[in-house]
């Protein structure tokens, strides 16, 4: 029973978001590649190139989980995500007050 629960303990926020963005990005880039338009094919290539940083973040995440443990890494990742959400909200408030 312990061994079946062990992979779930290694999950982190960035791993889950990275895998989801990889799946969505690969789906949209494939649909753009298969279209007739050259501009859509170019958009598909840009989507594929945009997935390179996601792969690098997933690799860095796995190295940090291996070195520090999933619990500590997940705590730091939630702090990072919270800071980005806070900055997004502050920027939205700034844009609303400029009008």
LINVENRA-V602192 format. One record per residue. N is the residue number from 0. RES is the residue in three letters. PSI is psi as a letter, one per 40 degrees, with the letter a starting at -180 (none if undefined). D_LAST is the distance of its C-alpha to the last C-alpha in whole Angstrom. Layout:
BEGIN
N;RES;PSI;D_LAST
N;RES;PSI;D_LAST
END
This chain:
BEGIN
0;UNK;d;58
1;UNK;d;57
2;UNK;d;56
3;UNK;d;54
4;UNK;e;52
5;UNK;d;52
6;UNK;d;49
7;UNK;d;47
8;UNK;e;47
9;UNK;e;46
10;UNK;h;42
11;UNK;i;39
12;UNK;d;35
13;UNK;d;35
14;UNK;d;38
15;UNK;d;37
16;UNK;d;34
17;UNK;d;35
18;UNK;d;38
19;UNK;d;35
20;UNK;d;33
21;UNK;d;37
22;UNK;d;38
23;UNK;d;35
24;UNK;d;34
25;UNK;d;38
26;UNK;d;38
27;UNK;d;35
28;UNK;d;36
29;UNK;d;40
30;UNK;d;38
31;UNK;d;37
32;UNK;d;40
33;UNK;e;42
34;UNK;i;40
35;UNK;d;41
36;UNK;i;38
37;UNK;d;38
38;UNK;d;35
39;UNK;d;35
40;UNK;d;38
41;UNK;d;36
42;UNK;d;33
43;UNK;d;35
44;UNK;d;37
45;UNK;d;33
46;UNK;d;33
47;UNK;d;36
48;UNK;d;36
49;UNK;e;32
50;UNK;e;35
51;UNK;d;37
52;UNK;d;35
53;UNK;d;35
54;UNK;d;39
55;UNK;d;39
56;UNK;d;37
57;UNK;d;39
58;UNK;d;42
59;UNK;d;41
60;UNK;d;40
61;UNK;d;44
62;UNK;d;45
63;UNK;d;43
64;UNK;d;45
65;UNK;d;48
66;UNK;d;48
67;UNK;e;46
68;UNK;i;46
69;UNK;d;44
70;UNK;d;43
71;UNK;d;42
72;UNK;d;40
73;UNK;d;38
74;UNK;d;37
75;UNK;d;36
76;UNK;d;34
77;UNK;d;32
78;UNK;d;31
79;UNK;d;30
80;UNK;d;28
81;UNK;d;27
82;UNK;d;25
83;UNK;d;23
84;UNK;d;22
85;UNK;d;21
86;UNK;d;19
87;UNK;d;17
88;UNK;d;16
89;UNK;d;15
90;UNK;d;13
91;UNK;d;12
92;UNK;d;11
93;UNK;d;9
94;UNK;d;7
95;UNK;d;6
96;UNK;e;6
97;UNK;e;4
98;UNK;none;0
END
